[in-house]
Amino acid sequence: MGCASSVHISDRVVHHSGKGSEGSHAPQPPSAAPHRVPALGLPVKSPDHKTSVKEVQFGPMKLYKDPLQVLLVFSKDDSQSNGFLWACERAGFSCSIARTPETALQCFLEKHHDIIIIDHRHSRYFDAEVLCGYVQRGSSAPVPGPEREEASVMPLIAAGFNRRYVENPHMMSCYNELIQLEYGEVHAQFQLRACNAIFTAMEQSQEAIEITNEDQLIQYVNPAYEAIMGYQQGELLGKEGVEVPKSEKNKPDLLETINSCIRNGKEWQGVYFAKKKNGDSVQQNVKIMPVIGQGGKIRHYVSINRPLNDINKMDKYSDRVQAESQTDVQSSKHKDRRKGSLDVRSTTSRGSDGSSQRRHSSMARIHSMTIEAPITKVINIINAAQESSPMPVAEALDRVLEILRTTELYSPQLGTKDEDPHTNDLVGGLMMDGLRRLSGNEYIFATKQPHHIPGHLGTPLSLSDIPQYVARTMENEESWDFDIFSLEAATIRRPLVYLGLKVFSRFGVCEFLHCSESTLRAWLQAIEANYHSSNSYHNSTHAADVLHATAYFLSKEHVKQSLDPVDEVAALIAATVHDVDHPGRTNSFLCNAGSELAILYNDTAVLESHHAALAFQITTRDDKCNIFKNMERTEYRTLRQAIIDMVLATEMTKHFEHVNKFVNSINKPLAALEETGESVKSILTSPENRILIKRMLIKCADVSNPCRPLQLCIEWAGRISEEYFAQTDEEKRQGLPVVMPVFDRNTCSIPKSQISFIDYFITDMFDAWDAFADLPNLMQHLDNNFKYWKNLDERKLRSLRPPME
């Protein structure tokens, strides 16, 4: 009889039990047989529960089980019984009901329910503790027992109950109780049963299997291991691996290599000579896998061994190659293949001429290659899982494989254009590389000279030379609410030099680069001169704004814990140069126009590649502004790579890839570790994660306008809209495809465009960044600004601001 979980209801508590205790009870009058619960007119499915076969994760495995069966033992209907009936319906559990202990026991013996709910509020009908005892033993006849109810829970524990629940007929309380039971005791029992199945499979396996604990003490060997090695289980269990004799045929450092690999959590596979009990050496194909347990710690090592001569005997089974997918380039690690595949060796043997032999020999070498991409491994695992899966699961996995074989794994798929033309146009304009035209129309930018900006403001020699009225506008530059437009006005549209001098000084950039302040000033001047003041949005004020946001983010605690000084300097430089020489047109426009830049960069990340390349050209062609000239070669290469990577990350075609990687590699692991109280340093400081953090930082800084105070947000919205209007005007003049038709200055609704941009690009990204960097003020501004645009849209207004009252 399988394990059941019982629930006991009194006027105070509900209990849940497993098996294993006894009890007694006086005979009860007979009643009607158990019956199925009638439909309550409530939904059978909930968002997270299905009535069909259910998937349960068990370590690296996914197991499948039928819906849970629940038995309700109630002497009569009331609000509490109805609450559990509704909960069963919502959770998708199969439910039966009985009125007496006899019919309850009869029903249980027939169906072996997973959860049993017993009503003991009216104890004159039956004793729940005694009935629980019947269930534990599977008894068929009642036994007299005590009728006194005790206040302590000990008699209930002794009877077999293991959960106490204060009576509450509220439907959601009943539902939550059932779900807790399902994911607690019931899943644990299910996994224990699965363990028996797994060990049965290992006992029957033809491959030798050895399991050791984290200290490499042998804990299990299967019969195949005993047969191959000549040992009995009792001779090995509890021994350290080093105590088992080793063959002298292995290379001296092989064991050290293996241990170094698996202790770092990596799988090792290769050929290894093992020493049998009789002293003979046997050459084996060995695969050793660390098993990661709670807290990310290695708990076991599993070794699967097969003698090489056995592999040769099993060629017709082990060398099957999947025919459907060209991505399935297999190493000799994976010997089990799907049906209908090609046997490489048997094909080779049919060839009679030399070229055929050579071709098939090459095929065999291809299929023994050890180079295998992670996505290939994922596809192979899914293919293997399909063979033993029910038809609905196999069909679902086919759909998964279709998705995995596409290249756009991170980009959400939009509906029809009619659903939201603003979002569609933004995606088309910002995330695509343009539509190809065969008309021969070209848009070529003239060679640009440094832009001279008229005005009487002299260039500062150093921080101390900055005029007082300019310095006053920068007094609160460390605050998120800093007004960049006041600085733009005070500096006659040259804010980048002034803000750059102050921010770079605060972060000690000159000291890190070993350059003088005059060199830094000359560099800032050269970079700012190559921003187009004629652009309404992509000008040096935008660069200064992104620099300000970058500096603000670098001051946040989690960011400071993650990044090194070289990362901080790279971020500040990347922010400064990230849009240098921007023409005020999108990548799609340049590709459609056949511009020189699009041709140079093969229509791929055209502007971002140009910004990064030009920044280094400007810096290195004149010694007076070369801020890198005193750096060591290795340090310079590291800094250069980081700057380029961050500038390229501002390209929008990989927006969702960057955000999803950040969430899955940083947000989720951090949340899991913080729950357990473990150190988060390893996640924050790993080289791979530092790259993701820097990319996310500059991406958020680049599009942070919706998170600025309302008046700044409105100004930025007006500027970007004007730039897009100008592009649409030019596309129409040039006869080019209009990539963002909604940005027609005569018909565009700016509130709608801002709502779409925030919904599609901003909200999820800043939720993830806020979860990491803790930015409540930004999220409040974002919420306020979104409501502002929504209000304008609901009033059918298309302008930046409501009309004057």
N, C-alpha and C positions, 0 to 999 in steps of 0.2 A: 504494500500500500504506500503510495507516494506521500510526501510530507504535505500537511495542510496547515493553514494559518487560521486560527479561530478568533472571533471577536465576541466579547461578553458585554452585555448592556445591563446596567442597573440604573436606579434613579440617580446615581452619581457618576458612574464610569462606564466606558466601553473598553474591553481588553482584546488583545490579539495574541494568538498562541501558536507555537509549533507543536511537535509530538513528543511523547516520551513520559507521561505521567498517568497515574490511575486515579479513579474516583468511584463513588457509589451513589445510588439514587433509588428512591422508591418507585414502584411501577406507576405509569401514567395511563389515563384513559386513551383509547385509540382515537385517531382523527383522520381527516382526509389525507390522501397521498400527496406527496410533493407535486407542485405544479409550476409551469413556466410563468414568469411574471408577465402580465399583460402590458402592452405598449402604453406609455404614459403620454404620448403625443409630444415628446421632447426629442431633440436631435440625438441621433445615435452616435455621431462623431463629434469630437472636439478638435481644435487645431492640432493637438499633439497626441491624440489617441485614435487608433483605427481598429475596426472590428475584424480586419483580416489578419493574416500572419504577421507577427510582430518581430522586429529585429532587436537583438540584445547584444551590446558590445561586451566581449569577454577577452581582455588583453588585446592581442592583435587580431583576434577572431571576431566574426559576427555570427551569432547563432540566431535561429528562428524558432519561435514557439507560437502556439495557438493563443487566442485571447484567454485571459484569466477567467476561471469559473468561480463564481461566488455563490455560497449557500446562505440564505437568510432563514434563521429559526426564530419566528415570532408567533406567539400564541394568538395575536390578533393584529389587525392593521391599525396604525396610528401615524402621527406626523414623523416619528423617528424612523419607522420602517419605510415610509414614503420617501424620506430623505435619502436613505441608502439605495432604494430602488432607482431614484433619479440619478444618483451618483454612478451606479452601475451602468445605466444607459449612457450617460455622458462619457464615461471612461471607455465605453465599448466592451465591457465585460459581459460574459454570459452569466445569467443569474437564475437560480431556482429558489423556491421558498417552501418551508415545511412548518407545520403547526405544533408538532410534538417531538419529543426526543426519539421515539421509535421511527417515525417517518424521516426525521433528519438523518439518523444513522443509516437507514436503508438507502436514502438518496446519496449519502456520502460514499457508501460502499460501491454504489453503481458508477459514480462519476468522479470520485476523488477530487473534490474541489480544492482550489488553491487557497481560498479565504472563506472562513465560516464566521457568520455574525449571529451571536446568540443573545436573545432578549432575556434579561433576568430582573427586570424592574418589577415584574409581578411573580415573585418567587413561589407562589402557591401552585403555579402551573408546572414548573420543572426547575431543577437546580443546574445552573449553567456550569458550575465547577465539575459536577458529576458527568454531565453530558460531554464536557471537554475530555474527561478521562475515557469515555467510550470511544471518542474519535481517535484518541492517541492509540488505543489498543485495538480498535476495530471490533469491539465487543458487540454481540447481537442481543444480549439479554441484560436488563437493568439490574443493578445491585443496590440494596438500601444504603443510604448514606446520611450524613449529618444535615440538619436543616437550619442550623444557626449561622447567621451571616456575621462575619467579623469585620472590624474596621480596617485591619491591616491588609496590605496587598499580598502578604506572604502566602496565605492559602491559595490565592489565585495563581501565583508563580508556581507553587507546588502542583497545582492542577494542570499546568502546562501553558497558561497564558503568559505572554511576554510584552504586552503593551497596554497601557491604561489611557483611556480617553474620556474626558468629562462629557456627560450627556449633552448633546446639542443637536436638535433636529434640523438646523439650518442646512440647506441642501449643499452649499459650497463647503461647509465644514465636513460633511460626510464624504463628499468627493475628494477633498484634500486628504482625509484620513486614508481612503482607499489607495490613492496615488502613493502616499508614503509607505503603505504596506507593500505595494507592488515594487517600488524601487528599493525597498529595504530587504525584509526577510524573504519575500518571494523570489526576487532576483538572486539573492545569495544562495537559496536552495537550488535554483535553476542552474547556477554556475557550478555548484558542487556536483550536480548530476552530470553536467557537461564534462567536468574533470574526469569522471569515470570513463566517459566515452573517449576522451583524448588519450588516457592511459591505455585503454583497450586498443586503440589504433596504433600507439607506439609499440605495444607488446607484439602486434602482428606485423609491424614494419620489417621489410627486408634490409633496411639500412640500419647500421649500428648507431644507437642514440645514447648519448651520455649527458647527464645534467649535473652541474655543480653549482654550489652557492657562490656568493660574492667572494668568499675566501678560497674558492676553488676546491672545496671539500666535495667529494663525489656523493651525490644524493640519489642517483638513479642510473641504472643501465638496463637496456632492454635485452630480451633473449637473443636477438641478432648480434648484439655486442658480445654477449657471452660466447656464442658459437664462433664468432670470428677471432676473438682474442684469447679464448680458452680459459677465461676466468669465470668463477661463479659470483653472483651478486654479493654474497656475504663477504667475499674476499676484498671487495672494492669499496663498499659503502662506508662513508665516514673517513676515508683516506684522502690525503691531499694528492692532487694530481702529480706533484713532484715525487711522491713516494712510489708511483708506478714506474717500472723500468722504461727507459727511453732508448730508442734505436740510435746507433752511432752513425747511421747513414745520412741523417739530416745535417744540414749546414750548421756550424757552431752557433750562429746568432739567430737561427730560425725561431726558437722558442721565445727569445727576447723580443723579436719582431712581432710574433703572434700576441704575446701578452701586452705589449705596448699598444697594439691596435685595439684589442677588445676592451682593455681597461679604459680607453678613451671613448667607449660606447660605439665603436665601429665594428662592422662585420668583417671577419677574415675568411678567405677561401683560398685553397691551394692544395698542393700535393704534399703529403706528410708521411714519413715512415713511422709506423707504430710497432712496438715490440710485443709480441704475443707472450703468453705465459711460458711456452716451451723455448723461448729465446729467439724464435724466428722473427724476421722483420717482414712486415706487410706494407706495401705501398698503397696509400688510400687517398681518395679525393675527399678532403675535409672541409666542412663549412662550420664555423663557430660564430654564434650570434649572442650578443649580450641581451638580456631581458631587463628592460627598465621598469622599475617598480614605483611605488609612491614617492613623491618628492624628487623624481628624476634620478634616483640612485639606482645603480646596477644591482639587481638582486640575485640573478642566476646567469649561468652561461649554458647554452644548449649547443652540443656538438653533434653533427650528423656526418657519419663516415661511411664510405663505400669503397671496398677494395677495387683497384683499377681494373683487374681482370674481370670482376663482376660487371663493370660498366661496359666492357667490350661484348659481353654475352647479351647485354640488353639493348644493343644498338637500335633494333627496330622499334623500340619504345622510346628510347631516350633522345633520339636525334630528330624528332618531328619538328618541323618549322612552320609556324602559322602562315597560311597563304594569303589571308585577307589584308594584312597591313604591312607596308614597307617599313614602318617604324620598328618592327619587331626584330631588330638586330640582336641576336642572342649570344650570350657567352656560354661556356660549358657549365656555368653555374646552374642553369635552368634546364633540366632534362625532361620534364613533363610537358607535353604539348597537347594542343587541342586536336580533336578528330578532324580528318579531312586535310591534314597538312602534308608537306612534302618530305620524304625521307631522302636526305642528301646523299648518304652513303650508297643506298640502293640505286639511286639515279646515277651516281658516278660509275658504278660497276657495269652499267649497260653500255657506256661509251667505248667504242672500239678504236677510234682514231686519236691521234695525239692531242689535237686541239680540243676535242670533247673531254678528254681526260684532264687537260689543263684547266678548262673552264669549270668542270665540276670540282676539281681540287681547290680552285679559288673560292667556289661557293662554300666548300667545307671550312676553309680558313675564315671566311666572313662570319660564319655561324659560330666560330670558336673565339671570335674577338672578345676581349674583356672590356672594351669601351661601351658603356651603356648609359644613355641619358636618363635622368630621373623620371621624365615623362614616359619613357619606354618601360621602365620598371612598373610604373603605375598601371599602364595599359596591360602589361603581362599579368599582373596580379588580378585585375578585373577579368581578363580572359579566363584565367584559371577558376575564378569564383563563379563564372557563368556556368561552367560545366556541371556544378553540383547544386545550382540554384533552381527554385521553382520558376515556372514560366513567367509569371508577372515580374519577378526580380530580374530574370535574364533579359527580358525586354527592356526594363528600366536601365540595366547596365549597358545595353546596346545604345540607348540614347546618351548615356554618360560618355561612352566612347566617341560618339559623333561629336560631342561638344569638345572633348579633350583634343580631338584631331584638328580643331580649328586653331587659328593663331590669335584670335581676339578673346583670350580667356578671361580678361579682367574688365572688359567693357560691357556695361549693361546694354541690353537690346531694347531699343525704343519701339513703341507701337507705330501706328500710322501717323503720317504728318498732320492729319486733321486733329489728332489728340492735343498736341501742343506745338504749334509752328514755331514759337519762340525758342523752346528747348531744342527742337530739331535744327533750327538755323544756327543756334549757338554751337551745337555739336558739329554740324557740318562746317562751320566757319573756323572753329578752334581745334577740332580733333581730326580733321581730314587734310590730306595733302593736295586737295584741289581736283577739279574735273579736267580731263585731258581734252584739248581742243586741237583740231587739225586745220584751223583757219590760217595759221601762220601769224596771228596777232602776237606781238611781243611787247613787253613792258620792260624797258631797260632804264635803270636808275643812272643818272649822270654821276660822274666821279664827284664825290662831295668834298668840299673844302671845309676846314674847321669853321664852325658857325660863330661869327662875331655878334655879340649881343650888345646893342647900344646902351649907353648909360654912363654915369660918372663914378660908379662905385669902383674903387681900386681893389686889386687883388691882394689879399692879406699875405704878409710874409710868414706869419706864424699865428698861433692862437691868440697871443697877446696883442696882435695888431688888428684883431677883428673890431670894427666899430661898435660902440656901446649899444646903439639901437638894434644892431644885428644880434649882438650877444644877448640882449634882453629877450628876443624872440626864441632863443635857444635855452633859456633858463630851465624850462621844464622838459627838456628833450628826453629825459629818462622815463617820462610818464607816457602811457599809451594814448592819452588824450592830447598829446602835443599837436599843435596846429602847423602843419607843413606849409599851408598856403600863406600864413603870415610871414614865414621865412622866405618863401618864394617872392613875395612882394618886397620885403626888406632888402633882398639881395639882387633885385632886378633880374629875377628868373635864373639865378645861379646858386641855388641852395645846396647843390651837391658838394662843392668845394668847402663851404663853411661847415655844414653838418658833418662832412667826412673828416675834417680836421679834428673836430671835437670828439666824435665817436671813436675814431682810430686812436686818438690820444688816450681816451678812457680805457681802451682794451690793450694798450701797450703794443700796438702794431709795429711802430718804428723800431722798438727794442727787439721784437721778435725777428724782424726782417734785417736788422743791422743797417738801417738806412736813416738818413737825416730827415728832419721835418721839411726841409726845403725840397728834397727829392719827392717826398710824399705829396707836398703841395703842387709841385709841377705835374705829378702823375694825375692827381685829382682834376687839375685844370685841363689836361690833355683828354682825359676820359669825358669830362663834362662838355668839352668843345665838340665832341663827336656824337652827342645827343642832339636830336633835331628839335629846336625850340618851336618850329612851326607845327609840330604834332600837338594836337590838343591833349592827348593822354600820354603816349609813350615818349616822354621828354625827361629832362634831368630831374624834374620835380618828382616824377614817378620813381626814378632811381633812388632819390633821397628818401622817399617815403618807404620804399622796400628796405633800404639800409636801416632806417629807424626801426622798422618792425623786426628786422633780423637782430639788431642789437638788443631790443626788448626781449625777444625770445631767448637769446643767449644768457640773459640774466636769471632765467627761471631755474629752479633747483634741480629738477630732473635732467634738464639740458646740461647744466654745469657739471653734474655728476657723470654725464655720458661722454662729453667731448674733451679732447686735448686742446692745448693752445693752438696747434697747427690747424685743427678743425675750426676754431673760432676765427682765426685770421682768414682762412679760406672762405668761410661763410660771409664775412664782411666784404672781402674783395669781390666775391661772386655777386653779392647783392648790388654792389656799386656798378659792375660792368654788365649785368645780366641782360640789358636791353640796349646796349650801346649801338649807335647807328641804326636804330629801328626806323624803318621807312613809314610807319603809320599804317601799314597794310598787313594782312594776315598771311600765313604760309600758303593757304589755299589760293589767295589772290596771286601771289608770286608764281606758284606752280602753273596756274591757269594762264598767266601772262607770259610764261616762258622766260622769266627774268634771268639775268646772268647768275644771280645767286642760286636760283632753283636749279639751273643747269650744273653749276659748280658742285652743289651738294646733293645732286640726284633726287631732287624733290623730297628729301628726307630731313626732317628737323632743320629746315633751311635757315630760318632766322637764328635759332639758338646756336647752331654751328657757327654762323657768321659772328654772332656776338662774342663767343668764346675765342674764336680765332683772331678777330680784330683786336680784342682786349690785349692779347699777348703781343700782337704786332706793334700796337701803339706803345706798349710798355718797353719792349726790348729794342726798338729801332733808335731810340734816343737815350743816351746814357744819363742825361739830366733828369729824366723821369723814370728810370729803370729801378723800381723798388726792389727787384729781385737780384740786383747785380752782386750783392755781397753774400748771398746764400751759398751754402755748400750744394754740390750737384744733387746728391741724394735727397736732401731736404727740399730742394727746389722741385724735383720731380714729384715728390709726394704732394707738395702744396699745389702744383700745377694740375695734377690729376684730380685732386679734390675740387678745385675751382671749376674745371671743365665739367665734372660730373654734376655739380650743383646747377650750373647754368643750363645744361642739357635737360635737367629734371624739370625745368620750368615749361618745357614743351608739353602741350596738353594731350597729345595722342596717347601718352602712357599715364595719364592722370589716375585712372582707376587701378592700374597695376601698382603704382607707387602707394596709393592709399591702402589697398588690400594687403599688400606686403607689410606695411607698417602695422596694420591692425592685427594680422595673424602672427607676425614675428615679434611684436613688442607689446601692443595693448593687451592681448589675451594672455600671453605668458606672464606679464607683470601682474595682471589681476589674479591669476592662479597662485603665484608665489606670495603675493600680499595676503591672500586668504590664509595661507599656511604659516605666515610669519617668517619665511625663509628669505635669505639675502637676494636682492635683485641686481647686485653688481654685475654678475656674469651676463645678464641680459643687456644691461645699459652700456657696457664697455666692449662687447665683442666687436671686432672690426666690421663684420657684415651689418650689424645693427646700427653702428655709428653712421654708416653710409645711408641707411634708411632714414635715420633721424635728421641728418643734414638735408637730405632731399625733401623730407616733409617740412622742415623748417623754412627753406627758401620758397617752396610752393605756397605755404600759408602766408608768408610775408608778401609774396608777389600778388596775391588776390585777396588781401586782407581788407579791402575797401568796405565791404558790407559789415565788417566788424568794428569800424571806426565810429566815433560819435556822429549823430544823425546829420549835422550840417556838413561835415567832411564827407560822409557817405554820399550825400546828395550831389556835392560838387564833383566827386569822382564819377558818379553815374552819368552826369551831364557830359563830362569830358570823353568818356569811352563811347558814349552814344554818338557824339559828334564825329569821332574818328571813324566809327562804323558807317555813319551816314555818308561821310566823304568817300569811303571805299565803295559803297553802293553807287554813288553818283559817278565815280570814275569807271566802275565796271560797265555801267550803261553807256557811257561815252565811248569806251574802248570796244564795246561789243563783246565783252567777256561774260562768262557765266556769273550770275549774281549768286554768291554763295550764302548770303544771309538776307533773303528778300524782306524779312520783317523789319530790317533796319533801313526803311525808306523814310526819309525825314518828313514826308507828307502824311504818312499813315501810322508810323510806329508808336506803340504804347511803351514808353520807358518803364512805367511801373510793372507791366507784364514781363518785360525783358529782365528786369531785376529779380522778380519773383522766380522766374525760370532758372536764372543763373544761380540763385541761392539754393533753390530746391535741388537742382541737378548736380552742381559742383561743390557748393560751399558747405552745406549743413553736415553731411557725413564726414567730410575731411576735417572740419573744425571740431566736431564731436570727438573724433579720434585724437586730434592734437590737444584739445582741452583735457581729455582723460590722461594724457601723458604730462603736459606742461602746466596744468592747473591755471586756467585763464577765465575765471568767472566774469570779469568785467567785459571781455570781448564777447562772450556768449550772451550777456545781457544786451549789449549794443546790437548784436545780430538779431536778437528777438525783437527789440524795439524797431529796428530798421525794416525788418520783414513786415511787421504790423503796419508801419507807415506806408509801404508800397501796396500792401493789401487794401488798406483803406482807400488809397487813391484809385486803385483798380475797381473796387466795389462801387465807387462813385462815378465810374466810367471816364475817369480823367486819364489823359495820355501824357501829361507834362510832368516835369520834375517836382513841381510844387502846386498846391491848390491855388485857385485864383484868389486875389486879394479880396478880403471881405469888405 
